[in-house]
């Protein structure tokens, strides 16, 4: 299971990003965790996270074919 924390992202890789702007980073990390094999991903923005997971999975599938 994976659950990104906006606060943890801000302190780590996202730098001085205001709380309202951290959603994109959270969605990206959630997608990476999902395609990396996480059984479950806890998110706030379900639609954006699902779109990102689908895109990341499609990318991985495409790369694996080449």
PDB file of N, CA, C and O in Angstrom:
ATOM      1  N   UNK A   1       0.840  -1.182   0.000  1.00  0.00           N
ATOM      2  CA  UNK A   1       0.000   0.000   0.000  1.00  0.00           C
ATOM      3  C   UNK A   1       0.879   1.237   0.000  1.00  0.00           C
ATOM      4  O   UNK A   1       1.931   1.272   0.638  1.00  0.00           O
ATOM      5  N   UNK A   2       0.433   2.245  -0.722  1.00  0.00           N
ATOM      6  CA  UNK A   2       1.185   3.495  -0.799  1.00  0.00           C
ATOM      7  C   UNK A   2       0.233   4.663  -0.589  1.00  0.00           C
ATOM      8  O   UNK A   2      -0.876   4.670  -1.122  1.00  0.00           O
ATOM      9  N   UNK A   3       0.660   5.635   0.176  1.00  0.00           N
ATOM     10  CA  UNK A   3      -0.103   6.869   0.368  1.00  0.00           C
ATOM     11  C   UNK A   3       0.857   8.031   0.468  1.00  0.00           C
ATOM     12  O   UNK A   3       1.487   8.230   1.507  1.00  0.00           O
ATOM     13  N   UNK A   4       0.979   8.802  -0.598  1.00  0.00           N
ATOM     14  CA  UNK A   4       1.892   9.953  -0.587  1.00  0.00           C
ATOM     15  C   UNK A   4       1.357  11.033   0.329  1.00  0.00           C
ATOM     16  O   UNK A   4       0.154  11.287   0.382  1.00  0.00           O
ATOM     17  N   UNK A   5       2.248  11.651   1.034  1.00  0.00           N
ATOM     18  CA  UNK A   5       1.889  12.782   1.877  1.00  0.00           C
ATOM     19  C   UNK A   5       2.337  14.055   1.193  1.00  0.00           C
ATOM     20  O   UNK A   5       3.508  14.196   0.841  1.00  0.00           O
ATOM     21  N   UNK A   6       1.418  14.978   1.003  1.00  0.00           N
ATOM     22  CA  UNK A   6       1.789  16.262   0.395  1.00  0.00           C
ATOM     23  C   UNK A   6       2.863  16.963   1.206  1.00  0.00           C
ATOM     24  O   UNK A   6       3.756  17.593   0.640  1.00  0.00           O
ATOM     25  N   UNK A   7       2.788  16.862   2.524  1.00  0.00           N
ATOM     26  CA  UNK A   7       3.787  17.501   3.377  1.00  0.00           C
ATOM     27  C   UNK A   7       5.153  16.867   3.173  1.00  0.00           C
ATOM     28  O   UNK A   7       6.164  17.564   3.085  1.00  0.00           O
ATOM     29  N   UNK A   8       5.178  15.544   3.098  1.00  0.00           N
ATOM     30  CA  UNK A   8       6.457  14.847   2.902  1.00  0.00           C
ATOM     31  C   UNK A   8       7.046  15.185   1.540  1.00  0.00           C
ATOM     32  O   UNK A   8       8.259  15.350   1.415  1.00  0.00           O
ATOM     33  N   UNK A   9       6.202  15.290   0.518  1.00  0.00           N
ATOM     34  CA  UNK A   9       6.699  15.656  -0.803  1.00  0.00           C
ATOM     35  C   UNK A   9       7.273  17.064  -0.797  1.00  0.00           C
ATOM     36  O   UNK A   9       8.297  17.322  -1.430  1.00  0.00           O
ATOM     37  N   UNK A  10       6.629  17.960  -0.096  1.00  0.00           N
ATOM     38  CA  UNK A  10       7.094  19.345  -0.049  1.00  0.00           C
ATOM     39  C   UNK A  10       8.449  19.431   0.641  1.00  0.00           C
ATOM     40  O   UNK A  10       9.308  20.215   0.236  1.00  0.00           O
ATOM     41  N   UNK A  11       8.637  18.635   1.672  1.00  0.00           N
ATOM     42  CA  UNK A  11       9.907  18.655   2.390  1.00  0.00           C
ATOM     43  C   UNK A  11      11.006  17.957   1.608  1.00  0.00           C
ATOM     44  O   UNK A  11      12.188  18.246   1.798  1.00  0.00           O
ATOM     45  N   UNK A  12      10.618  17.026   0.720  1.00  0.00           N
ATOM     46  CA  UNK A  12      11.598  16.260  -0.042  1.00  0.00           C
ATOM     47  C   UNK A  12      11.825  16.837  -1.413  1.00  0.00           C
ATOM     48  O   UNK A  12      12.566  17.807  -1.568  1.00  0.00           O
ATOM     49  N   UNK A  13      11.192  16.249  -2.414  1.00  0.00           N
ATOM     50  CA  UNK A  13      11.470  16.602  -3.793  1.00  0.00           C
ATOM     51  C   UNK A  13      10.748  17.804  -4.337  1.00  0.00           C
ATOM     52  O   UNK A  13      11.220  18.399  -5.306  1.00  0.00           O
ATOM     53  N   UNK A  14       9.624  18.195  -3.764  1.00  0.00           N
ATOM     54  CA  UNK A  14       8.838  19.268  -4.363  1.00  0.00           C
ATOM     55  C   UNK A  14       9.309  20.659  -3.967  1.00  0.00           C
ATOM     56  O   UNK A  14       8.851  21.647  -4.540  1.00  0.00           O
ATOM     57  N   UNK A  15      10.201  20.755  -3.013  1.00  0.00           N
ATOM     58  CA  UNK A  15      10.738  22.056  -2.628  1.00  0.00           C
ATOM     59  C   UNK A  15       9.712  22.955  -1.973  1.00  0.00           C
ATOM     60  O   UNK A  15       8.846  22.488  -1.233  1.00  0.00           O
ATOM     61  N   UNK A  16       9.808  24.243  -2.244  1.00  0.00           N
ATOM     62  CA  UNK A  16       8.921  25.233  -1.627  1.00  0.00           C
ATOM     63  C   UNK A  16       7.654  25.416  -2.458  1.00  0.00           C
ATOM     64  O   UNK A  16       7.403  26.496  -2.992  1.00  0.00           O
ATOM     65  N   UNK A  17       6.882  24.386  -2.557  1.00  0.00           N
ATOM     66  CA  UNK A  17       5.651  24.432  -3.328  1.00  0.00           C
ATOM     67  C   UNK A  17       4.489  24.653  -2.367  1.00  0.00           C
ATOM     68  O   UNK A  17       4.383  23.949  -1.362  1.00  0.00           O
ATOM     69  N   UNK A  18       3.615  25.617  -2.654  1.00  0.00           N
ATOM     70  CA  UNK A  18       2.470  25.847  -1.777  1.00  0.00           C
ATOM     71  C   UNK A  18       1.564  24.610  -1.740  1.00  0.00           C
ATOM     72  O   UNK A  18       1.493  23.865  -2.718  1.00  0.00           O
ATOM     73  N   UNK A  19       0.877  24.391  -0.624  1.00  0.00           N
ATOM     74  CA  UNK A  19       0.049  23.193  -0.476  1.00  0.00           C
ATOM     75  C   UNK A  19      -0.930  22.960  -1.623  1.00  0.00           C
ATOM     76  O   UNK A  19      -1.114  21.816  -2.041  1.00  0.00           O
ATOM     77  N   UNK A  20      -1.553  23.993  -2.133  1.00  0.00           N
ATOM     78  CA  UNK A  20      -2.539  23.832  -3.202  1.00  0.00           C
ATOM     79  C   UNK A  20      -1.917  23.326  -4.503  1.00  0.00           C
ATOM     80  O   UNK A  20      -2.619  22.754  -5.337  1.00  0.00           O
ATOM     81  N   UNK A  21      -0.628  23.527  -4.685  1.00  0.00           N
ATOM     82  CA  UNK A  21       0.044  23.128  -5.921  1.00  0.00           C
ATOM     83  C   UNK A  21       0.737  21.776  -5.820  1.00  0.00           C
ATOM     84  O   UNK A  21       1.423  21.368  -6.757  1.00  0.00           O
ATOM     85  N   UNK A  22       0.576  21.083  -4.720  1.00  0.00           N
ATOM     86  CA  UNK A  22       1.267  19.810  -4.525  1.00  0.00           C
ATOM     87  C   UNK A  22       0.524  18.619  -5.105  1.00  0.00           C
ATOM     88  O   UNK A  22       1.077  17.520  -5.156  1.00  0.00           O
ATOM     89  N   UNK A  23      -0.705  18.806  -5.541  1.00  0.00           N
ATOM     90  CA  UNK A  23      -1.497  17.686  -6.035  1.00  0.00           C
ATOM     91  C   UNK A  23      -0.850  17.003  -7.230  1.00  0.00           C
ATOM     92  O   UNK A  23      -0.898  15.777  -7.335  1.00  0.00           O
ATOM     93  N   UNK A  24      -0.251  17.761  -8.121  1.00  0.00           N
ATOM     94  CA  UNK A  24       0.372  17.177  -9.310  1.00  0.00           C
ATOM     95  C   UNK A  24       1.511  16.250  -8.914  1.00  0.00           C
ATOM     96  O   UNK A  24       1.641  15.157  -9.466  1.00  0.00           O
ATOM     97  N   UNK A  25       2.331  16.671  -7.971  1.00  0.00           N
ATOM     98  CA  UNK A  25       3.432  15.828  -7.505  1.00  0.00           C
ATOM     99  C   UNK A  25       2.907  14.566  -6.830  1.00  0.00           C
ATOM    100  O   UNK A  25       3.464  13.484  -7.011  1.00  0.00           O
ATOM    101  N   UNK A  26       1.845  14.703  -6.060  1.00  0.00           N
ATOM    102  CA  UNK A  26       1.245  13.548  -5.390  1.00  0.00           C
ATOM    103  C   UNK A  26       0.702  12.557  -6.411  1.00  0.00           C
ATOM    104  O   UNK A  26       0.886  11.349  -6.258  1.00  0.00           O
ATOM    105  N   UNK A  27       0.035  13.054  -7.452  1.00  0.00           N
ATOM    106  CA  UNK A  27      -0.498  12.190  -8.504  1.00  0.00           C
ATOM    107  C   UNK A  27       0.642  11.456  -9.203  1.00  0.00           C
ATOM    108  O   UNK A  27       0.532  10.260  -9.474  1.00  0.00           O
ATOM    109  N   UNK A  28       1.728  12.154  -9.496  1.00  0.00           N
ATOM    110  CA  UNK A  28       2.867  11.532 -10.177  1.00  0.00           C
ATOM    111  C   UNK A  28       3.486  10.424  -9.332  1.00  0.00           C
ATOM    112  O   UNK A  28       3.766   9.338  -9.840  1.00  0.00           O
ATOM    113  N   UNK A  29       3.697  10.689  -8.061  1.00  0.00           N
ATOM    114  CA  UNK A  29       4.293   9.680  -7.175  1.00  0.00           C
ATOM    115  C   UNK A  29       3.355   8.493  -7.007  1.00  0.00           C
ATOM    116  O   UNK A  29       3.810   7.351  -6.955  1.00  0.00           O
ATOM    117  N   UNK A  30       2.072   8.743  -6.922  1.00  0.00           N
ATOM    118  CA  UNK A  30       1.100   7.655  -6.811  1.00  0.00           C
ATOM    119  C   UNK A  30       1.129   6.764  -8.053  1.00  0.00           C
ATOM    120  O   UNK A  30       1.069   5.539  -7.940  1.00  0.00           O
ATOM    121  N   UNK A  31       1.221   7.372  -9.235  1.00  0.00           N
ATOM    122  CA  UNK A  31       1.294   6.599 -10.479  1.00  0.00           C
ATOM    123  C   UNK A  31       2.567   5.772 -10.525  1.00  0.00           C
ATOM    124  O   UNK A  31       2.541   4.612 -10.936  1.00  0.00           O
ATOM    125  N   UNK A  32       3.672   6.357 -10.109  1.00  0.00           N
ATOM    126  CA  UNK A  32       4.940   5.604 -10.071  1.00  0.00           C
ATOM    127  C   UNK A  32       4.839   4.413  -9.123  1.00  0.00           C
ATOM    128  O   UNK A  32       5.311   3.320  -9.436  1.00  0.00           O
ATOM    129  N   UNK A  33       4.227   4.629  -7.975  1.00  0.00           N
ATOM    130  CA  UNK A  33       4.070   3.539  -7.010  1.00  0.00           C
ATOM    131  C   UNK A  33       3.191   2.437  -7.580  1.00  0.00           C
ATOM    132  O   UNK A  33       3.485   1.255  -7.405  1.00  0.00           O
ATOM    133  N   UNK A  34       2.116   2.815  -8.259  1.00  0.00           N
ATOM    134  CA  UNK A  34       1.198   1.823  -8.814  1.00  0.00           C
ATOM    135  C   UNK A  34       1.869   0.973  -9.889  1.00  0.00           C
ATOM    136  O   UNK A  34       1.761  -0.253  -9.865  1.00  0.00           O
ATOM    137  N   UNK A  35       2.554   1.609 -10.823  1.00  0.00           N
ATOM    138  CA  UNK A  35       3.206   0.820 -11.878  1.00  0.00           C
ATOM    139  C   UNK A  35       4.437   0.100 -11.345  1.00  0.00           C
ATOM    140  O   UNK A  35       4.935  -0.838 -11.968  1.00  0.00           O
ATOM    141  N   UNK A  36       4.923   0.542 -10.193  1.00  0.00           N
ATOM    142  CA  UNK A  36       6.046  -0.141  -9.550  1.00  0.00           C
ATOM    143  C   UNK A  36       5.626  -1.363  -8.750  1.00  0.00           C
ATOM    144  O   UNK A  36       6.469  -2.075  -8.204  1.00  0.00           O
ATOM    145  N   UNK A  37       4.315  -1.605  -8.681  1.00  0.00           N
ATOM    146  CA  UNK A  37       3.843  -2.816  -8.035  1.00  0.00           C
ATOM    147  C   UNK A  37       3.076  -2.635  -6.747  1.00  0.00           C
ATOM    148  O   UNK A  37       2.736  -3.624  -6.096  1.00  0.00           O
ATOM    149  N   UNK A  38       2.791  -1.404  -6.355  1.00  0.00           N
ATOM    150  CA  UNK A  38       2.020  -1.197  -5.129  1.00  0.00           C
ATOM    151  C   UNK A  38       0.660  -1.866  -5.278  1.00  0.00           C
ATOM    152  O   UNK A  38       0.000  -1.716  -6.306  1.00  0.00           O
ATOM    153  N   UNK A  39       0.248  -2.591  -4.268  1.00  0.00           N
ATOM    154  CA  UNK A  39      -1.030  -3.293  -4.283  1.00  0.00           C
ATOM    155  C   UNK A  39      -2.191  -2.308  -4.217  1.00  0.00           C
ATOM    156  O   UNK A  39      -3.236  -2.527  -4.830  1.00  0.00           O
ATOM    157  N   UNK A  40      -2.004  -1.232  -3.476  1.00  0.00           N
ATOM    158  CA  UNK A  40      -3.067  -0.263  -3.239  1.00  0.00           C
ATOM    159  C   UNK A  40      -2.434   1.125  -3.142  1.00  0.00           C
ATOM    160  O   UNK A  40      -1.365   1.284  -2.553  1.00  0.00           O
ATOM    161  N   UNK A  41      -3.087   2.110  -3.712  1.00  0.00           N
ATOM    162  CA  UNK A  41      -2.594   3.481  -3.648  1.00  0.00           C
ATOM    163  C   UNK A  41      -3.704   4.355  -3.072  1.00  0.00           C
ATOM    164  O   UNK A  41      -4.797   4.425  -3.634  1.00  0.00           O
ATOM    165  N   UNK A  42      -3.427   5.021  -1.952  1.00  0.00           N
ATOM    166  CA  UNK A  42      -4.403   5.922  -1.328  1.00  0.00           C
ATOM    167  C   UNK A  42      -4.206   7.318  -1.899  1.00  0.00           C
ATOM    168  O   UNK A  42      -3.106   7.867  -1.849  1.00  0.00           O
ATOM    169  N   UNK A  43      -5.271   7.885  -2.437  1.00  0.00           N
ATOM    170  CA  UNK A  43      -5.180   9.188  -3.095  1.00  0.00           C
ATOM    171  C   UNK A  43      -6.340  10.083  -2.664  1.00  0.00           C
ATOM    172  O   UNK A  43      -7.323   9.627  -2.079  1.00  0.00           O
ATOM    173  N   UNK A  44      -6.194  11.366  -2.969  1.00  0.00           N
ATOM    174  CA  UNK A  44      -7.274  12.319  -2.745  1.00  0.00           C
ATOM    175  C   UNK A  44      -7.997  12.612  -4.055  1.00  0.00           C
ATOM    176  O   UNK A  44      -9.227  12.644  -4.095  1.00  0.00           O
ATOM    177  N   UNK A  45      -7.242  12.823  -5.112  1.00  0.00           N
ATOM    178  CA  UNK A  45      -7.824  13.138  -6.424  1.00  0.00           C
ATOM    179  C   UNK A  45      -7.883  11.853  -7.244  1.00  0.00           C
ATOM    180  O   UNK A  45      -6.945  11.523  -7.971  1.00  0.00           O
ATOM    181  N   UNK A  46      -8.981  11.145  -7.120  1.00  0.00           N
ATOM    182  CA  UNK A  46      -9.107   9.820  -7.734  1.00  0.00           C
ATOM    183  C   UNK A  46      -9.020   9.894  -9.253  1.00  0.00           C
ATOM    184  O   UNK A  46      -8.281   9.118  -9.859  1.00  0.00           O
ATOM    185  N   UNK A  47      -9.749  10.800  -9.878  1.00  0.00           N
ATOM    186  CA  UNK A  47      -9.772  10.880 -11.341  1.00  0.00           C
ATOM    187  C   UNK A  47      -8.375  11.154 -11.911  1.00  0.00           C
ATOM    188  O   UNK A  47      -7.933  10.464 -12.829  1.00  0.00           O
ATOM    189  N   UNK A  48      -7.691  12.150 -11.374  1.00  0.00           N
ATOM    190  CA  UNK A  48      -6.357  12.492 -11.868  1.00  0.00           C
ATOM    191  C   UNK A  48      -5.378  11.353 -11.623  1.00  0.00           C
ATOM    192  O   UNK A  48      -4.539  11.056 -12.474  1.00  0.00           O
ATOM    193  N   UNK A  49      -5.484  10.719 -10.463  1.00  0.00           N
ATOM    194  CA  UNK A  49      -4.579   9.615 -10.146  1.00  0.00           C
ATOM    195  C   UNK A  49      -4.824   8.425 -11.056  1.00  0.00           C
ATOM    196  O   UNK A  49      -3.874   7.790 -11.514  1.00  0.00           O
ATOM    197  N   UNK A  50      -6.082   8.117 -11.322  1.00  0.00           N
ATOM    198  CA  UNK A  50      -6.408   7.002 -12.207  1.00  0.00           C
ATOM    199  C   UNK A  50      -5.898   7.275 -13.619  1.00  0.00           C
ATOM    200  O   UNK A  50      -5.340   6.383 -14.259  1.00  0.00           O
ATOM    201  N   UNK A  51      -6.085   8.493 -14.107  1.00  0.00           N
ATOM    202  CA  UNK A  51      -5.561   8.857 -15.428  1.00  0.00           C
ATOM    203  C   UNK A  51      -4.043   8.694 -15.474  1.00  0.00           C
ATOM    204  O   UNK A  51      -3.502   8.165 -16.445  1.00  0.00           O
ATOM    205  N   UNK A  52      -3.364   9.145 -14.433  1.00  0.00           N
ATOM    206  CA  UNK A  52      -1.901   9.055 -14.391  1.00  0.00           C
ATOM    207  C   UNK A  52      -1.435   7.599 -14.329  1.00  0.00           C
ATOM    208  O   UNK A  52      -0.459   7.234 -14.985  1.00  0.00           O
ATOM    209  N   UNK A  53      -2.118   6.775 -13.555  1.00  0.00           N
ATOM    210  CA  UNK A  53      -1.762   5.351 -13.470  1.00  0.00           C
ATOM    211  C   UNK A  53      -1.945   4.684 -14.827  1.00  0.00           C
ATOM    212  O   UNK A  53      -1.093   3.903 -15.251  1.00  0.00           O
ATOM    213  N   UNK A  54      -3.043   4.981 -15.511  1.00  0.00           N
ATOM    214  CA  UNK A  54      -3.265   4.392 -16.839  1.00  0.00           C
ATOM    215  C   UNK A  54      -2.183   4.822 -17.823  1.00  0.00           C
ATOM    216  O   UNK A  54      -1.684   4.004 -18.596  1.00  0.00           O
ATOM    217  N   UNK A  55      -1.824   6.086 -17.799  1.00  0.00           N
ATOM    218  CA  UNK A  55      -0.775   6.576 -18.706  1.00  0.00           C
ATOM    219  C   UNK A  55       0.578   5.949 -18.383  1.00  0.00           C
ATOM    220  O   UNK A  55       1.313   5.555 -19.288  1.00  0.00           O
ATOM    221  N   UNK A  56       0.902   5.857 -17.112  1.00  0.00           N
ATOM    222  CA  UNK A  56       2.184   5.259 -16.715  1.00  0.00           C
ATOM    223  C   UNK A  56       2.227   3.788 -17.095  1.00  0.00           C
ATOM    224  O   UNK A  56       3.254   3.303 -17.569  1.00  0.00           O
ATOM    225  N   UNK A  57       1.131   3.074 -16.894  1.00  0.00           N
ATOM    226  CA  UNK A  57       1.082   1.654 -17.260  1.00  0.00           C
ATOM    227  C   UNK A  57       1.224   1.474 -18.770  1.00  0.00           C
ATOM    228  O   UNK A  57       1.917   0.564 -19.226  1.00  0.00           O
ATOM    229  N   UNK A  58       0.571   2.338 -19.546  1.00  0.00           N
ATOM    230  CA  UNK A  58       0.685   2.264 -21.001  1.00  0.00           C
ATOM    231  C   UNK A  58       2.117   2.549 -21.441  1.00  0.00           C
ATOM    232  O   UNK A  58       2.626   1.908 -22.361  1.00  0.00           O
ATOM    233  N   UNK A  59       2.753   3.493 -20.797  1.00  0.00           N
ATOM    234  CA  UNK A  59       4.152   3.816 -21.124  1.00  0.00           C
ATOM    235  C   UNK A  59       5.058   2.618 -20.847  1.00  0.00           C
ATOM    236  O   UNK A  59       5.887   2.248 -21.678  1.00  0.00           O
ATOM    237  N   UNK A  60       4.888   2.019 -19.670  1.00  0.00           N
ATOM    238  CA  UNK A  60       5.710   0.864 -19.299  1.00  0.00           C
ATOM    239  C   UNK A  60       5.486  -0.272 -20.293  1.00  0.00           C
ATOM    240  O   UNK A  60       6.441  -0.929 -20.708  1.00  0.00           O
ATOM    241  N   UNK A  61       4.241  -0.508 -20.675  1.00  0.00           N
ATOM    242  CA  UNK A  61       3.938  -1.566 -21.639  1.00  0.00           C
ATOM    243  C   UNK A  61       4.604  -1.287 -22.985  1.00  0.00           C
ATOM    244  O   UNK A  61       5.153  -2.191 -23.616  1.00  0.00           O
ATOM    245  N   UNK A  62       4.550  -0.047 -23.408  1.00  0.00           N
ATOM    246  CA  UNK A  62       5.172   0.343 -24.685  1.00  0.00           C
ATOM    247  C   UNK A  62       6.686   0.163 -24.624  1.00  0.00           C
ATOM    248  O   UNK A  62       7.280  -0.369 -25.561  1.00  0.00           O
ATOM    249  N   UNK A  63       7.304   0.591 -23.555  1.00  0.00           N
ATOM    250  CA  UNK A  63       8.757   0.459 -23.401  1.00  0.00           C
ATOM    251  C   UNK A  63       9.163  -1.001 -23.359  1.00  0.00           C
ATOM    252  O   UNK A  63      10.187  -1.378 -23.930  1.00  0.00           O
ATOM    253  N   UNK A  64       8.371  -1.826 -22.689  1.00  0.00           N
ATOM    254  CA  UNK A  64       8.677  -3.248 -22.589  1.00  0.00           C
ATOM    255  C   UNK A  64       8.625  -3.946 -23.950  1.00  0.00           C
ATOM    256  O   UNK A  64       9.294  -4.961 -24.144  1.00  0.00           O
ATOM    257  N   UNK A  65       7.848  -3.422 -24.886  1.00  0.00           N
ATOM    258  CA  UNK A  65       7.733  -4.029 -26.214  1.00  0.00           C
ATOM    259  C   UNK A  65       8.899  -3.668 -27.119  1.00  0.00           C
ATOM    260  O   UNK A  65       9.103  -4.319 -28.144  1.00  0.00           O
ATOM    261  N   UNK A  66       9.659  -2.657 -26.770  1.00  0.00           N
ATOM    262  CA  UNK A  66      10.747  -2.226 -27.663  1.00  0.00           C
ATOM    263  C   UNK A  66      12.060  -2.838 -27.268  1.00  0.00           C
ATOM    264  O   UNK A  66      13.078  -2.582 -27.912  1.00  0.00           O
TER     265      UNK A  66
END
